[in-house]
Amino acid sequence: MNGKRVNAMKTQIVLVCPAARCGEAAQTGLPILRLGLGLDCRGTLIRTMAQTRRPGDFLGLSDFGVTEPVPAAVVRQLLDEAQGAGGIVADFERDHPALHAFLQHLDAACTEAGLPLFVPACRIDCAPNAWAIAPGAASGGCLRDELERGMRARHGRLAVAFEPTRRRFLLPADDPDGESLTESELTALRQRTGAHAFFSRELCANYFTYMDGAQGVFVLFDNPDTLRARLELIQNAGVPYVFAVWEGCEALFNRP
């Protein structure tokens, strides 16, 4: 790992960033996931911000608490909005019948239009033709094995969400998500404990352990080198799409 910019290889990398930083991210030449559309509680399509979308950029759709059936016209509106887009990303993790029905209709319409649809892995049962978005990191086991299982289960129709990891787990770790840490919290914790960090090849991340009284604690975190290693692992596993959070990953994609 020599600090060079990561190449996209055969994996399509899509950058995810706030509107204020889209101009900066666009300089990489990579497509951007454009956030700014969502469904309100009545299933009405609303625009939360105006954005310029380049051909090939991806269209993001958020759930703002949908509780009523989504009108069929919304699907047609979305397909119109997505003209020239690389795909639609429906960030609908909430479990609700109205969302289930909408995803089924959107999945059928996108399939007919030949437009890729991406949904969280937990909602793939509602959109069987869509691409499942799975975590691009693991807190236990082996990340490569998890990716390969996901690729087999989805017959290759797998995308991953990629972002820096900073998490703390109480041992034994029953919660696979642990507790999220800010960068400043992680720095303070390392200074306070003085723990030596190690690199896990199975997780493609750094880690250290320490004792908090009688409680063992495991901390998992990334730096630019581990992020490069993890992205290379994901690419080598043949994952077709990576949705990479811009903040914290800029060094991987900035032009030299």
N, C-alpha and C positions, 0 to 999 in steps of 0.2 A: 504494500500500500504506500504509494509514493506521493500522494497529494494531488495527483493529476485529476482533471475533470473527468467524471464518469461518462462514458458513451452510452447511448440508448440501446445499441445492439439491435436485437429483434424485438425487444420489449418496448411497447409504446409508453413513454413516461408522460404523465399529465400533471401539471403543477397546480396545487391548490393554495390560494393565497387571498388575503383580504383585498378589497377593491383598490385601496390606496397603494398597494405594492404590485398590482398587475402590470403596470408599465415597466417596472424593473424586471419582473419575471419574464415578460415578453421578449426581452433582449436575448434570452437564451435560444429563442427560435422554437422552443417546445410548446405544445398546446397547453392551454390553461382551462381549468374548470371554472366557468363563470357562474358565480353565485349571485342570486338576485331575484329568483322566482320562488314562489311558494304557494301553498294552499292554506286558506284560513279555515276556521272551524266549520263554515258552511260549504267548504269545497270550492270556493271561488279562487281563481288564479289571480294572485296579486304580485306586483313588482315592487321589491323593496329598495332597489337602486337601479339607476340607469347605467348601462355599461356598453362599451363598444366590443363586439365579438368578432374576432377574425375567423375566416374559414378554417375549419378543423378544430376550433376550440370546442369544449364540451359544455353542455347546458346543465346546470345544477338546479334541482327542485327540492325545496324544504317543506317539512310538515309543521304547520303552525297550529296544531291542535285540531285536525279534521275530526268532526264527529257526525257529520251528515253526508249522505251519498253525494259523490262528486258528479256534476252534470257531464253528460257525454261530450258536450261541446268543449270541455276543458282539454280532452285528449286531442281534439282537432286543433285547438289553439297551440298546444305544446308542439305538435308536429310542424305547424307553421313557424313557430319560434325557432325550431331546431333545423330549419333549412340550412344546409351547408355545415352543420355541426358534426363533430366526431362521434357524438352520442349523447344520451340523456342519463344523468345520474340522479336517481330518486332516493334521497336520504330519508327513508321511512323505516325506522327501527321500531316504532311504537306498534303494539299489537292491537289493532282495532278493525272491526268488520268493514267500515267504510274505506279504510286504506287497502284492505285486502282486495275488495271489489275493484277499486280504482287501478291497482297494480295489474290485475288480471286484464282489464280493458287496455291499459297502456302497453302491456307486454304484447298483446295480440296486434295492436296497431303498429307498434315499432317493428315487429317481426314482418308484417305485411309491407311496411315501408323500407325494410332493409336497413333500419337504423338501430345501432347497438343500444341496449338499455342495461344499466347497471343498478343493482339493488344490494342492500346489505345481505350477507349470507343468511341471516335469520329470517328473511322474508322471501327467499328464493322459491319457497313452495307456492307463493302467490304468482310468481312470474317464471315459469319453468323454462322459457326460452331466453331469459336474461342472463347476464354475466353476474356472478356472485362476487361481492366485495368482501374479502376476508382480511383479518389483521396481518400486517407484514412483519410481525414480531411475535416471539414466544417467550413465556416466562418459565417454561419448563420443558423437558423432553428435548426434541431436536427440531429446529425450524425447517430444515430441508425435508425431513420426513413429513411434517405437517403440510408443507406446500405440495409435495408429491401426492399425498392422500387427497388433498383438495383438488388437484388437477385431474386425478382419476375420477373422483366423485362427480365432477362437473364436466367430464369429457373435454378438458382443456379450457372451458369457459370460466376462467378464474381471473379476478383482478385482486390486487392487494392495496391496502391503505398503508402508506409508508411515512413514518415520522419518528423523531428522536424519542427514545425511551428514557424515562426517569421515574422509577417506581420503587417503593419500599414494601417488603413483605414480612409479616410476622411468621416465624417458624414454629411448628410446621405450617407451610403455606396452603391453607384451604381455599383462599380466594385467588383465582388466577389473575385478577386485575390488580390486586394490591392497592397501595395508596400512591396517588400521583404526587410528584415533587416538582417544584419550580427549580429553575437553574440555581437561583440564589440559595434555596433550601438545601439542594444537593451539595453545593460548595460548602455551606456552613456545616453540614453533617460530616463531610469528609475531613474538614479541619478539626471538628470536635472529637471525632473518633480516632483519627490518625490511621484508619484502616488502609491496608495495602490493597490496591485493585488488581484483579486478574481478568484475562480475556477468556470468554467461553466460546469455543468453536461451535458447539451445538446451538447456542442461542445467537451467535454473532453479536455479542454485546459485552461490555465490561461489567464486573460485579465486585462487591465486597460484602463481608459479613461483620457483625459486631454484636456485642451483648448490651442490652438495655435492661440493667438489673439482672433478673433471672430469665429474661425473654431474649431469645435469639432473633436477629433481624438480618434479612437478605436484601441488598440494594442492587438493582439492575439499572445501568445507564449507558448512554452512547457518547461518543465523541466523533469527530469527522472520519477518523480511520475505521471505526466500527460501522458507521453508516455506509461507508464505501464497501466494506466487506459484505454487509448484509444486502445491499443493493445488487452486488455482483452475484451473490448466492441466489437471489430471487430471479435474476436474469438467467443464470445458468440452469435454474430449475425449469425454464421455459414458460414462466408466467407471462401472458401476453400484454397485460396492462398493469401499470403501477400509478396510483394516485398519490403523489408525493407532496407533503406539506412544505411550502416554500420556507417558512420561518424555521430556522434551525438546520435546514438542508441546503441553503443557498450555495455554499462552497462546492457542493457536488455538481452543480449545474451552471454556475456562472461561467461565461466565456473567459478564457485566459487573457 
